[in-house]
Amino acid sequence: MLLDNTKNGFILKSNFELIKAYFLFKIISSRTLTNFGKNLLKLCLKLRLPILFIVKATVFRQFCSGENLQESFKTVKKLNDRKVKSYLHYSVESQENEKTYDNSLKEVIKSIEFAASKDILDFTVFKPTAIASSEILNKVNEKKELSDFEKGLHDRILDRFDIICRTAFENQIKVLVDAEESWLQGAIDDIVLKMMIKYNTHSTIVYNTSQMYRHDRLKYLNELKKLSIENGFYVGIKLVRGAYIEKENKRAIKRNYKSPICESKNVTDINFNEGARFILSNLDNFSLFCGSHNEKSIYDILEIMKDEGIKKNDSKIWFGQLYGMSDNISFNLAEEGYNVIKYLPFGPVKEVIPYLIRRAEENTSVKGQTSRELELIKKELKRRRSN
Ligand SMILES: Cc1cc2nc3c(=O)[nH]c(=O)nc-3n(C[C@H](O)[C@H](O)[C@H](O)COP(=O)(O)OP(=O)(O)OC[C@H]3O[C@@H](n4cnc5c(N)ncnc54)[C@H](O)[C@@H]3O)c2cc1C
């Protein structure tokens, strides 16, 4: 099977790096060890113990591309030599206030300009809550009346989205807007729709993210199709399953409303594949960015592409994985001629620790993912030993 080729999948990893990755995933696979590691790290930072070099040599190297754009570009080039593209994200998660939103805006603009200055970077990304107040997004989402002051804050959010999308448009860099929790997402969808209408008239620059663990997202994709025909714009969709399942279900129970999440993993999987099928059969209006580590979904999409007579390297279709994960998918798809791109988080080691902790926790909760990583690393080490 295409994605089982571990020689190709781990082509950029030395034996030492593979063994290191094995131990990291082993720790991440245990909730107890992850919690212990997280608390130990926090304690060491509090006591100002010099542990950042250990973090950098281990978990940072596995999941981040560097401390700044220049350092990260070395990783970008290495991946590019293996036909895998990259998109860079300044993954510093700071407190939310107007000043940090403006700082994040500057970082996104910097990364767009950096991408435009290199001919191997086509995409950029941002997280809406890094540039917008969750409180305002939530109020707009719930259609609550805003005070004049809050209206001013909302206008500022619209400005920030517009500055990013306009800069991306002027530099012809595609921009992926990450998806957030459902109680914010409606407000984000409305803004991104405005951006697509404005900047996606000749090609797909702006992509929204559709979380297919939500049972209402096929309806949303259908609505977008209708709007794109009426208004003459292209729709870009990053299709993912969704990262906030525990938070979503907990809040729905606490506040006594029907959870927006599909009733089981199997239903999410069906929904995800339906979403992909819908987009692939509407490529006159849509572009697909498939953000997934699920091999079955990838095989299904390849099958649909074959059935629909879509070229492997069709510029409207991209497969995205996170840096340090599912390399077997990325490198094997790229070798086969598909468009593949890695999400590369970067930032000063100390500042990206919250991102790294989140990555570890998400992996701990997605059991199948870590055991698959471990199985693949073991297989590759065995293959190397027998050669
Ligand atoms: C490039 C890229 C970009 C991403 N961007 C975003 C983003 O902007 N916003 C975002 O929210 N996430 C994002 N994610 C994360 C993504 O949503 C998933 O959490 C993650 O990729 C795991 O899903 P999977 O498709 O890889 O496969 P799998 O490991 O097969 O699926 C795991 C996912 O299935 C769903 N699931 C698990 N159990 C159940 C259950 N009992 N009932 C219903 N559903 C269930 C959950 O969504 C879970 O994360 C991104 C992922 C990638 C690779």
The ligand as a Tripos MOL2 file, in Angstrom:
@<TRIPOS>MOLECULE
LIG
   53    58     1     0     0
SMALL
NO_CHARGES

@<TRIPOS>ATOM
      1 C1         -3.0370   20.4860    8.4520 C.3       1 LIG1
      2 C2         -4.0400   20.4480    9.5630 C.ar      1 LIG1
      3 C3         -4.7390   21.5970    9.9140 C.ar      1 LIG1
      4 C4         -5.6930   21.5720   10.9580 C.ar      1 LIG1
      5 N1         -6.4150   22.6900   11.2390 N.ar      1 LIG1
      6 C5         -7.3950   22.6350   12.1780 C.ar      1 LIG1
      7 C6         -8.2580   23.7370   12.4380 C.ar      1 LIG1
      8 O1         -8.1000   24.8160   11.8440 O.2       1 LIG1
      9 N2         -9.2300   23.6060   13.3830 N.ar      1 LIG1
     10 C7         -9.4470   22.4240   14.0400 C.ar      1 LIG1
     11 O2        -10.3960   22.3390   14.8400 O.2       1 LIG1
     12 N3         -8.6470   21.3650   13.8290 N.ar      1 LIG1
     13 C8         -7.6300   21.4360   12.9270 C.ar      1 LIG1
     14 N4         -6.8290   20.3450   12.7120 N.ar      1 LIG1
     15 C9         -6.9460   19.1500   13.6020 C.3       1 LIG1
     16 C10        -8.0000   18.2000   13.0770 C.3       1 LIG1
     17 O3         -9.2570   18.7960   13.1980 O.3       1 LIG1
     18 C11        -8.0230   16.8440   13.8230 C.3       1 LIG1
     19 O4         -8.2210   17.0660   15.1970 O.3       1 LIG1
     20 C12        -6.7850   15.9960   13.6690 C.3       1 LIG1
     21 O5         -6.2140   16.1350   12.3980 O.3       1 LIG1
     22 C13        -7.1430   14.5100   13.8720 C.3       1 LIG1
     23 O6         -8.0580   14.0840   12.8770 O.3       1 LIG1
     24 P1         -7.6480   13.2150   11.5880 P.3       1 LIG1
     25 O7         -8.5200   13.5640   10.4340 O.co2     1 LIG1
     26 O8         -6.2140   13.4270   11.3640 O.co2     1 LIG1
     27 O9         -7.9350   11.7060   11.8770 O.3       1 LIG1
     28 P2         -8.4450   10.7680   13.0210 P.3       1 LIG1
     29 O10        -7.3330   10.5540   13.9840 O.co2     1 LIG1
     30 O11        -9.0130    9.5830   12.3390 O.co2     1 LIG1
     31 O12        -9.6370   11.4920   13.7290 O.3       1 LIG1
     32 C14        -9.6460   11.9860   15.0350 C.3       1 LIG1
     33 C15       -10.7420   13.0120   15.0550 C.3       1 LIG1
     34 O13       -12.0460   12.3660   14.8910 O.3       1 LIG1
     35 C16       -13.0220   13.0720   15.6360 C.3       1 LIG1
     36 N5        -13.5890   12.1620   16.6580 N.ar      1 LIG1
     37 C17       -12.8940   11.3790   17.5330 C.ar      1 LIG1
     38 N6        -13.7310   10.7050   18.3650 N.ar      1 LIG1
     39 C18       -14.9900   11.0780   18.0140 C.ar      1 LIG1
     40 C19       -16.2800   10.7540   18.5160 C.ar      1 LIG1
     41 N7        -16.4500    9.8990   19.5400 N.pl3     1 LIG1
     42 N8        -17.3560   11.3300   17.9370 N.ar      1 LIG1
     43 C20       -17.2220   12.1920   16.9040 C.ar      1 LIG1
     44 N9        -16.0130   12.5410   16.3720 N.ar      1 LIG1
     45 C21       -14.9120   11.9950   16.9190 C.ar      1 LIG1
     46 C22       -12.3020   14.2520   16.2840 C.3       1 LIG1
     47 O14       -12.4220   15.3500   15.4080 O.3       1 LIG1
     48 C23       -10.8610   13.7770   16.3600 C.3       1 LIG1
     49 O15        -9.9330   14.8490   16.4030 O.3       1 LIG1
     50 C24        -5.9070   20.3540   11.6710 C.ar      1 LIG1
     51 C25        -5.1910   19.2100   11.3150 C.ar      1 LIG1
     52 C26        -4.2740   19.2340   10.2760 C.ar      1 LIG1
     53 C27        -3.5440   17.9720    9.9270 C.3       1 LIG1
@<TRIPOS>BOND
     1     1     2 1
     2     2     3 ar
     3     2    52 ar
     4     3     4 ar
     5     4     5 ar
     6     4    50 ar
     7     5     6 ar
     8     6     7 ar
     9     6    13 1
    10     7     8 2
    11     7     9 ar
    12     9    10 ar
    13    10    11 2
    14    10    12 ar
    15    12    13 ar
    16    13    14 ar
    17    14    15 1
    18    14    50 ar
    19    15    16 1
    20    16    17 1
    21    16    18 1
    22    18    19 1
    23    18    20 1
    24    20    21 1
    25    20    22 1
    26    22    23 1
    27    23    24 1
    28    24    25 2
    29    24    26 1
    30    24    27 1
    31    27    28 1
    32    28    29 2
    33    28    30 1
    34    28    31 1
    35    31    32 1
    36    32    33 1
    37    33    34 1
    38    33    48 1
    39    34    35 1
    40    35    36 1
    41    35    46 1
    42    36    37 ar
    43    36    45 ar
    44    37    38 ar
    45    38    39 ar
    46    39    40 ar
    47    39    45 ar
    48    40    41 1
    49    40    42 ar
    50    42    43 ar
    51    43    44 ar
    52    44    45 ar
    53    46    47 1
    54    46    48 1
    55    48    49 1
    56    50    51 ar
    57    51    52 ar
    58    52    53 1
@<TRIPOS>SUBSTRUCTURE
     1 LIG1         1 GROUP 0 **** ****
